[in-house]
Amino acid sequence: MKQLTVFSFLLFCYVATGQNFRSAPGGYDMVREGIRTGKIDTISYPSATVGTTRRALVYTPPGYSKSEKYPVLYLLHGIGGDEKEWFTHGKPQIILDNLYADGKIAPMIVVLPNGRAMKDDRASGNVMAQDLQTGYRGTDRAL
């Protein structure tokens, strides 16, 4: 078993270092004038899993229509963040607007939820605490 684990690790390292990743094109996350833009709103929803009202940010694409069906992407934050993490530090609304303007993606709804499925879902304290770990594991049921 130990040999299999070591072999798996070495194989992972070989594959990971052999990847050729290109940098994102310059300006991909910069506001561009003259393009249609989507809308990002904060929503509140009742969570039976947590027993409270929870928040999420929702991005709707340019030209969004309630009568159409769209695929949904759930953009989850890292362990120390909340529903505003991507919006504050990643600018997904700008990146998505630019991708739509360039015809590189199909219209979709993007949901930025808070990944802490617990009553106190603030991004504070020791993010590695055991009670928080339990809350992270319940995220899929809270959405």
GUZAMI-789213 format. One line per field, with one value per atom (N, C-alpha, C, O, CB): residue number from 1; atom name; x, y, z. Coordinates in steps of 0.02 Angstrom, whole numbers, plus 50000, padded with zeros to 5 digits. Each point is the difference from the previous one (the first is absolute). Glycine has a CB too. Layout:
BEGIN
nr (NUM,...)
atom (CA,...)
xx (X,...)
yy (Y,...)
zz (Z,...)
//
This chain:
BEGIN
nr (1,1,1,1,1,2,2,2,2,2,3,3,3,3,3,4,4,4,4,4,5,5,5,5,5,6,6,6,6,6,7,7,7,7,7,8,8,8,8,8,9,9,9,9,9,10,10,10,10,10,11,11,11,11,11,12,12,12,12,12,13,13,13,13,13,14,14,14,14,14,15,15,15,15,15,16,16,16,16,16,17,17,17,17,17,18,18,18,18,18,19,19,19,19,19,20,20,20,20,20,21,21,21,21,21,22,22,22,22,22,23,23,23,23,23,24,24,24,24,24,25,25,25,25,25,26,26,26,26,26,27,27,27,27,27,28,28,28,28,28,29,29,29,29,29,30,30,30,30,30,31,31,31,31,31,32,32,32,32,32,33,33,33,33,33,34,34,34,34,34,35,35,35,35,35,36,36,36,36,36,37,37,37,37,37,38,38,38,38,38,39,39,39,39,39,40,40,40,40,40,41,41,41,41,41,42,42,42,42,42,43,43,43,43,43,44,44,44,44,44,45,45,45,45,45,46,46,46,46,46,47,47,47,47,47,48,48,48,48,48,49,49,49,49,49,50,50,50,50,50,51,51,51,51,51,52,52,52,52,52,53,53,53,53,53,54,54,54,54,54,55,55,55,55,55,56,56,56,56,56,57,57,57,57,57,58,58,58,58,58,59,59,59,59,59,60,60,60,60,60,61,61,61,61,61,62,62,62,62,62,63,63,63,63,63,64,64,64,64,64,65,65,65,65,65,66,66,66,66,66,67,67,67,67,67,68,68,68,68,68,69,69,69,69,69,70,70,70,70,70,71,71,71,71,71,72,72,72,72,72,73,73,73,73,73,74,74,74,74,74,75,75,75,75,75,76,76,76,76,76,77,77,77,77,77,78,78,78,78,78,79,79,79,79,79,80,80,80,80,80,81,81,81,81,81,82,82,82,82,82,83,83,83,83,83,84,84,84,84,84,85,85,85,85,85,86,86,86,86,86,87,87,87,87,87,88,88,88,88,88,89,89,89,89,89,90,90,90,90,90,91,91,91,91,91,92,92,92,92,92,93,93,93,93,93,94,94,94,94,94,95,95,95,95,95,96,96,96,96,96,97,97,97,97,97,98,98,98,98,98,99,99,99,99,99,100,100,100,100,100,101,101,101,101,101,102,102,102,102,102,103,103,103,103,103,104,104,104,104,104,105,105,105,105,105,106,106,106,106,106,107,107,107,107,107,108,108,108,108,108,109,109,109,109,109,110,110,110,110,110,111,111,111,111,111,112,112,112,112,112,113,113,113,113,113,114,114,114,114,114,115,115,115,115,115,116,116,116,116,116,117,117,117,117,117,118,118,118,118,118,119,119,119,119,119,120,120,120,120,120,121,121,121,121,121,122,122,122,122,122,123,123,123,123,123,124,124,124,124,124,125,125,125,125,125,126,126,126,126,126,127,127,127,127,127,128,128,128,128,128,129,129,129,129,129,130,130,130,130,130,131,131,131,131,131,132,132,132,132,132,133,133,133,133,133,134,134,134,134,134,135,135,135,135,135,136,136,136,136,136,137,137,137,137,137,138,138,138,138,138,139,139,139,139,139,140,140,140,140,140,141,141,141,141,141,142,142,142,142,142,143,143,143,143,143)
atom (N,CA,C,O,CB,N,CA,C,O,CB,N,CA,C,O,CB,N,CA,C,O,CB,N,CA,C,O,CB,N,CA,C,O,CB,N,CA,C,O,CB,N,CA,C,O,CB,N,CA,C,O,CB,N,CA,C,O,CB,N,CA,C,O,CB,N,CA,C,O,CB,N,CA,C,O,CB,N,CA,C,O,CB,N,CA,C,O,CB,N,CA,C,O,CB,N,CA,C,O,CB,N,CA,C,O,CB,N,CA,C,O,CB,N,CA,C,O,CB,N,CA,C,O,CB,N,CA,C,O,CB,N,CA,C,O,CB,N,CA,C,O,CB,N,CA,C,O,CB,N,CA,C,O,CB,N,CA,C,O,CB,N,CA,C,O,CB,N,CA,C,O,CB,N,CA,C,O,CB,N,CA,C,O,CB,N,CA,C,O,CB,N,CA,C,O,CB,N,CA,C,O,CB,N,CA,C,O,CB,N,CA,C,O,CB,N,CA,C,O,CB,N,CA,C,O,CB,N,CA,C,O,CB,N,CA,C,O,CB,N,CA,C,O,CB,N,CA,C,O,CB,N,CA,C,O,CB,N,CA,C,O,CB,N,CA,C,O,CB,N,CA,C,O,CB,N,CA,C,O,CB,N,CA,C,O,CB,N,CA,C,O,CB,N,CA,C,O,CB,N,CA,C,O,CB,N,CA,C,O,CB,N,CA,C,O,CB,N,CA,C,O,CB,N,CA,C,O,CB,N,CA,C,O,CB,N,CA,C,O,CB,N,CA,C,O,CB,N,CA,C,O,CB,N,CA,C,O,CB,N,CA,C,O,CB,N,CA,C,O,CB,N,CA,C,O,CB,N,CA,C,O,CB,N,CA,C,O,CB,N,CA,C,O,CB,N,CA,C,O,CB,N,CA,C,O,CB,N,CA,C,O,CB,N,CA,C,O,CB,N,CA,C,O,CB,N,CA,C,O,CB,N,CA,C,O,CB,N,CA,C,O,CB,N,CA,C,O,CB,N,CA,C,O,CB,N,CA,C,O,CB,N,CA,C,O,CB,N,CA,C,O,CB,N,CA,C,O,CB,N,CA,C,O,CB,N,CA,C,O,CB,N,CA,C,O,CB,N,CA,C,O,CB,N,CA,C,O,CB,N,CA,C,O,CB,N,CA,C,O,CB,N,CA,C,O,CB,N,CA,C,O,CB,N,CA,C,O,CB,N,CA,C,O,CB,N,CA,C,O,CB,N,CA,C,O,CB,N,CA,C,O,CB,N,CA,C,O,CB,N,CA,C,O,CB,N,CA,C,O,CB,N,CA,C,O,CB,N,CA,C,O,CB,N,CA,C,O,CB,N,CA,C,O,CB,N,CA,C,O,CB,N,CA,C,O,CB,N,CA,C,O,CB,N,CA,C,O,CB,N,CA,C,O,CB,N,CA,C,O,CB,N,CA,C,O,CB,N,CA,C,O,CB,N,CA,C,O,CB,N,CA,C,O,CB,N,CA,C,O,CB,N,CA,C,O,CB,N,CA,C,O,CB,N,CA,C,O,CB,N,CA,C,O,CB,N,CA,C,O,CB,N,CA,C,O,CB,N,CA,C,O,CB,N,CA,C,O,CB,N,CA,C,O,CB,N,CA,C,O,CB,N,CA,C,O,CB,N,CA,C,O,CB,N,CA,C,O,CB,N,CA,C,O,CB,N,CA,C,O,CB,N,CA,C,O,CB,N,CA,C,O,CB,N,CA,C,O,CB,N,CA,C,O,CB,N,CA,C,O,CB,N,CA,C,O,CB,N,CA,C,O,CB,N,CA,C,O,CB,N,CA,C,O,CB,N,CA,C,O,CB,N,CA,C,O,CB,N,CA,C,O,CB,N,CA,C,O,CB,N,CA,C,O,CB,N,CA,C,O,CB,N,CA,C,O,CB)
xx (50041,49959,50043,49986,49924,50144,50044,50033,50007,50015,49997,50031,49950,50019,50056,49861,49949,49991,49992,49951,50057,49993,50058,49990,49946,50124,50060,49997,50015,50053,49914,49996,49948,50012,50022,49908,49947,50024,49986,49928,50121,50026,50050,49998,49985,50062,50050,49967,50020,50065,49866,49963,49966,50001,49982,49985,49968,50051,49987,49927,50143,50052,50024,50010,50026,49972,50023,49948,50016,50049,49872,49946,49992,49993,49949,50059,49989,50055,49985,49955,50122,50055,50005,50033,50027,49910,50003,49947,49999,50048,49909,49946,50027,50044,49874,50057,50017,49939,49953,50130,49916,49944,50017,50054,49912,49987,50010,49972,49953,50041,50036,49974,49936,49991,50126,49840,49939,50020,50050,49881,50030,50018,49994,49958,50002,50082,49998,49932,49970,50153,49854,49936,49939,49944,50111,49954,49942,49955,49940,50128,49961,49961,49993,49991,50049,49966,49993,49934,49977,50149,49842,49937,50012,50047,49912,49998,50004,49938,49943,50125,49943,49945,49967,50032,50027,49876,49965,49978,49979,50085,49940,49975,49939,49992,50124,49842,49942,50025,50048,49874,50045,50021,49943,49941,50143,49936,49952,49985,50020,50020,49924,49980,50017,49990,49917,50118,50013,49960,50002,50115,49845,49956,50011,50024,49891,50067,50000,49929,49952,50142,49901,49934,50002,50054,49926,49962,49992,49953,49952,50068,49994,49957,49997,50049,49981,49913,49995,50036,49995,49895,50148,50036,49972,50007,50097,49864,49975,50058,49993,49902,50161,50058,50028,50015,50011,49980,50030,49947,50014,50080,49846,49947,50003,49972,50029,50032,50003,49991,49997,50079,49921,50000,50073,50039,49847,50132,50069,50003,49949,50076,50036,50011,50046,50040,49944,50007,50044,50000,49953,50024,50075,50001,49983,50021,50066,49875,49980,50014,49978,49932,50129,50015,49954,49995,50127,49844,49960,50032,50024,49869,50108,50036,49966,49941,50101,49995,49969,49940,50004,50109,49832,49941,49960,49958,50100,49955,49967,49924,49973,50124,49869,49928,49975,50023,49977,49952,49973,49964,49990,49998,49992,49964,50045,49976,49936,50154,50047,50032,50003,50020,50000,50037,50075,50021,49884,50134,50072,50035,49973,50012,50075,50040,50022,50003,50038,49973,50020,50069,50013,49866,50166,50066,50002,49986,50068,49963,50009,50075,50040,49859,50118,50069,50014,49981,50019,50034,50011,50064,50050,49888,50060,50058,50046,49983,49950,50126,50046,49979,49950,50142,49947,49981,49993,49963,50095,49976,49996,49953,49998,50116,49847,49958,49926,49979,50105,49878,49927,49972,50036,49965,49934,49969,50028,49990,49908,50137,50027,50074,50028,49892,50110,50072,50019,50044,49957,49965,50016,49984,50040,49937,49967,49980,50051,50017,49863,50145,50048,50069,50033,49902,50088,50069,50009,50056,49967,49925,50008,49967,50016,49992,49946,49964,49965,50008,50076,49879,49969,49952,49995,50017,49953,49953,50036,49973,49951,50134,50039,50027,49996,50035,49996,50028,49945,50010,50078,49854,49945,49975,49988,49979,50025,49979,50047,49978,49971,50116,50050,49996,50006,50068,49917,49994,49937,50002,50060,49882,49939,50012,49982,49947,50102,50013,50043,49992,49999,50055,50045,49969,50031,50066,49843,49967,50032,49995,49971,50067,50037,49961,50020,50082,49842,49960,49925,49980,50110,49871,49927,49972,50030,49966,49948,49969,49986,49978,49971,50066,49988,49987,50016,50057,49897,49991,50058,50016,49856,50158,50055,49979,49983,50105,49914,49980,50063,50041,49846,50121,50057,49972,49982,50085,49928,49971,50050,50061,49858,50055,50044,50006,49950,50014,50098,50012,49995,50013,50058,49911,49994,49927,49960,50139,49884,49932,49988,49995,50001,50001,49989,49968,50002,50097,49871,49964,50046,49982,49941,50136,50049,50046,50050,49944,49990,50038,50049,50019,49885,50116,50048,50069,50019,49913,50106,50069,50046,50033,49943,50026,50043,50022,49972,49968,50109,50024,50046,50026,49869,50114,50044,49962,49957,50105,49954,49964,50012,49964,50044,50040,50014,49968,50010,50096,49855,49967,49952,49970,50041,49983,49959,49927,49970,50107,49894,49930,49990,49948,50037,50065,49995,50007,49967,50079,49997,50008,49933,49984,50137,49841,49935,49954,49963,50051,49989,49959,50019,49956,50031,50077,50021,49972,49980,50126,49893,49976,49925,49975,50115,49873,49927,49982,49940,50043,50066,49985,49955,49954,50156,49904,49961,49926,49956,50145,49884,49930,49968,49939,50088,50012,49974,49984,49965,50099,49961,49989,49932,49983,50139)
yy (49940,50060,50063,50048,49889,50061,50058,50013,50057,49919,49971,50007,50031,50042,49860,50077,50027,50075,50039,49849,50132,50070,50041,50054,49913,50009,50035,50004,50053,49907,49986,50000,50051,50038,49841,50122,50047,50072,50043,49874,50097,50067,50019,50056,49930,49969,50015,50010,50044,49889,50026,50008,50068,50034,49841,50144,50066,50055,50046,49908,50043,50051,50004,50055,49927,49960,49999,50032,50042,49853,50086,50028,50075,50039,49849,50132,50070,50045,50056,49906,50015,50043,50000,50044,49933,49975,49997,50041,50004,49884,50144,50040,50066,50031,49915,50075,50065,50045,49995,49953,50096,50045,50068,50027,49912,50087,50067,50051,49987,49968,50104,50055,50026,49997,50033,49996,50032,50061,50033,49925,50058,50059,50064,50005,49936,50107,50064,50033,50000,50013,50015,50036,49957,50025,50055,49855,49955,50019,49985,49925,50122,50019,50076,50025,49869,50141,50073,50021,49970,50042,50038,50026,50026,50038,49992,49949,50024,50042,49980,49918,50159,50044,49974,49968,50131,49914,49985,49928,49980,50109,49870,49932,49993,50037,49918,49997,49986,49968,49961,50025,50029,49972,49963,50016,50077,49858,49964,50038,50057,49834,50076,50031,49953,49940,50125,49963,49959,50028,50059,49912,49984,50019,49955,49944,50099,49982,49959,49974,50038,50028,49869,49970,49970,49986,49990,50015,49965,49942,50005,50100,49839,49941,49962,49999,49994,49975,49960,49934,49967,50087,49926,49937,49954,50013,50044,49889,49950,49964,49979,50007,50006,49965,50038,49970,49984,50112,50041,50029,50012,50015,49984,50028,50076,50030,49865,50137,50073,50023,49960,50043,50062,50029,50012,50028,50027,49921,50006,50047,50017,49866,50139,50046,49969,49956,50142,49925,49982,50058,50039,49835,50131,50047,49961,49943,50132,49956,49967,50047,50057,49876,50041,50037,49974,49940,50078,50029,49982,50033,50056,49934,49974,50024,50059,50014,49870,50150,50054,49973,49946,50112,49979,49978,49946,49967,50063,49960,49947,50007,50055,49941,49948,49998,49945,49943,50100,49974,49950,49944,49946,50143,49922,49949,49948,49950,50135,49927,49953,49957,50019,50061,49861,49956,50009,50007,49909,50084,50010,49946,49977,50148,49856,49958,50041,50062,49867,50038,50034,49975,49940,50074,50034,49985,50024,50059,49951,49946,50019,50013,49954,49977,50132,50020,50004,50048,50016,49885,49994,50035,49998,49894,50141,50034,49952,49941,50163,49920,49960,49996,50030,50003,49932,49985,50062,49997,49895,50162,50059,50053,50055,49921,50010,50052,49992,49960,50048,50033,49997,50015,49999,50037,49978,50011,50059,50005,49945,50095,50059,49992,50044,50025,49874,49990,50007,50039,49885,50039,50005,50069,50028,49851,50149,50066,50053,50043,49923,50031,50050,49991,50049,49956,49933,49988,49971,50002,49981,49990,49966,50034,49984,49915,50146,50037,49955,50011,50080,49858,49955,50035,49980,49930,50141,50035,50034,50001,50016,50010,50032,49948,50008,50086,49852,49947,49969,49989,49987,50010,49971,50048,49979,49955,50130,50049,50001,50001,50068,49929,50001,49936,50002,50070,49871,49937,50000,49976,49965,50085,50005,50046,49983,49998,50077,50048,49969,50017,50076,49863,49968,49937,49968,50078,49935,49941,49935,49950,50118,49932,49941,49954,49943,50124,49957,49957,50011,50052,49952,49945,50005,50033,49994,49903,50137,50031,49949,49944,50142,49934,49957,50044,50059,49850,50060,50032,49976,49940,50068,50037,49981,50018,50057,49961,49932,50009,49998,49954,49993,50103,50004,49992,50049,50028,49861,49988,50008,50002,49921,50080,49996,49926,49965,50150,49860,49929,49975,49941,50068,50034,49978,49984,50045,50026,49866,49980,49995,49945,49992,50122,50003,50067,50046,49878,50081,50062,50061,50051,49881,50063,50055,49987,49964,50055,50010,49986,50055,50007,49925,50108,50054,49972,49948,50130,49957,49981,50029,50051,49943,49974,50025,49942,49945,50167,49901,49949,49950,50011,50003,49930,49946,49959,49960,50036,50013,49966,49925,49963,50140,49873,49928,49967,49940,50082,50016,49972,49944,50002,50109,49839,49941,50018,49971,49962,50113,50018,50032,49991,50024,50021,50029,49946,50004,50104,49843,49946,49964,49981,50005,50004,49968,50043,49973,49974,50118,50045,49999,50004,50067,49923,49997,49937,50002,50061,49882,49938,50002,49959,49981,50106,50004,50049,50010,49961,50059,50051,49975,50034,50017,49889,49975,49992,50006,49936,50044,49994,50068,50005,49883,50163,50066,50042,50051,49943,49987,50040,49986,50029,49971)
zz (50000,50000,50000,49965,50095,49980,50004,49932,49980,50142,49843,49934,49951,49958,50065,49981,49956,50014,49953,50042,50068,50018,49974,49972,50130,49907,49975,49924,49972,50127,49868,49927,49977,49953,50044,50036,49982,50007,49958,50078,50019,50012,49945,49974,50151,49859,49948,49932,49962,50103,49920,49937,49997,49949,50045,50061,50004,49988,49961,50120,49952,49992,49927,49974,50145,49849,49931,49955,49957,50065,49986,49958,50014,49953,50046,50064,50018,49973,49978,50124,49900,49976,49925,49971,50135,49861,49927,49965,49939,50074,50025,49970,49974,50031,50046,49867,49972,50006,49960,49959,50130,50010,49970,50011,50094,49856,49972,50049,50036,49846,50118,50041,49968,49940,50098,50004,49975,49959,50016,50083,49849,49960,50041,50045,49853,50088,50036,49994,49947,50032,50075,50001,50008,49997,49933,50080,50006,50059,50000,49949,50102,50059,50008,50056,49998,49891,50001,49969,49951,50042,50035,49974,49929,49988,50129,49837,49931,49985,50015,49950,50006,49981,49936,49959,50094,49941,49938,49993,49945,50006,50101,49996,50046,50048,49926,50009,50043,50064,50000,49900,50155,50064,50033,49991,50022,50027,50040,50064,50009,49943,50092,50063,50057,49995,49947,50113,50058,50058,50015,49945,50073,50055,50059,49993,49926,50140,50060,50009,49998,50056,49958,50014,50070,50027,49850,50152,50064,49988,49962,50106,49965,49991,50066,50038,49839,50138,50061,49992,49948,50078,50025,49998,50054,50059,49897,50022,50047,50034,50058,49873,50035,50027,50060,50052,49835,50107,50052,50047,50059,49863,50053,50041,50004,50046,50019,49887,49997,49928,49954,50148,49891,49933,49981,50038,49979,49923,49977,49941,49970,50069,49944,49944,49948,50015,50063,49861,49945,49951,49998,50017,49946,49945,49937,49992,50064,49900,49937,49942,49999,50061,49892,49939,49946,49988,50045,49934,49941,49939,50004,50066,49873,49941,49966,50013,49972,49971,49961,49961,49971,50019,50010,49965,50035,49969,49928,50168,50038,49995,50003,50076,49912,49998,50047,49996,49884,50163,50046,49963,50028,50057,49853,49963,49967,49975,50004,50021,49972,50054,50058,49848,50074,50045,49988,49943,50061,50050,49995,50041,50051,49932,49996,50045,50060,49996,49906,50153,50061,50021,50003,50033,49979,50026,50073,50013,49872,50161,50070,50011,49997,50041,49973,50009,50075,50033,49857,50136,50072,50021,49965,50035,50057,50027,50036,50010,50001,50009,50039,50073,50020,49901,50118,50069,50045,50048,49937,50000,50043,49975,50029,50004,49915,49969,50015,50042,49870,50053,50005,49930,49951,50172,49873,49935,49961,49940,50108,49986,49967,49979,49969,50097,49950,49988,49927,49983,50115,49858,49929,49974,49961,50025,50033,49976,50019,49959,50050,50052,50025,49970,49982,50123,49889,49980,49930,49973,50146,49851,49935,49941,49943,50122,49948,49948,49949,49940,50075,50007,49951,49952,49942,50142,49940,49957,49941,49945,50154,49912,49946,49952,49939,50139,49949,49959,49956,49940,50147,49943,49963,49946,49943,50158,49915,49951,49940,49943,50148,49922,49946,49958,49939,50132,49961,49963,49957,49943,50149,49934,49959,49940,49944,50159,49909,49947,49945,49941,50141,49936,49951,49970,49958,50105,49959,49974,50021,49964,49941,50153,50022,50047,50012,49975,50040,50044,49985,49974,50116,49926,49993,50063,50054,49872,50068,50059,50055,49987,49938,50137,50058,50061,50001,49950,50099,50064,50044,50000,49989,50049,50044,50071,50015,49895,50134,50070,50042,49995,49985,50063,50046,50070,50032,49890,50104,50065,50057,49988,49957,50115,50059,50016,50011,50034,49958,50009,50072,50013,49890,50143,50070,50016,50011,50022,49967,50013,50076,50028,49862,50142,50072,50016,49960,50064,50035,50018,49999,49972,50099,49959,49998,49941,50006,50121,49815,49939,49982,49942,50019,50088,49987,49987,50027,50045,49887,49985,50053,49989,49886,50183,50054,50044,49995,50003,50043,50047,49967,49946,50119,49969,49977,49948,50018,50092,49826,49947,50000,49965,49968,50104,50004,50061,50012,49929,50099,50059,49981,49947,50110,49986,49985,49986,49954,50117,49967,49988,49931,49969,50154,49853,49933,49947,49948,50095,49969,49951,49989,49944,50092,50017,49995,49955,49959,50155,49895,49959,49927,49957,50142,49886,49930,49966,49942,50087,50009,49970,49986,49960,50101,49969,49988,49945,49987,50130,49850,49950,49944,49980,50047,49947,49944,50018,49956,50002,50105,50021,50014,49999,50049,49964,50017,49939,50005,50100,49837,49939,49970,49949,50029)
//
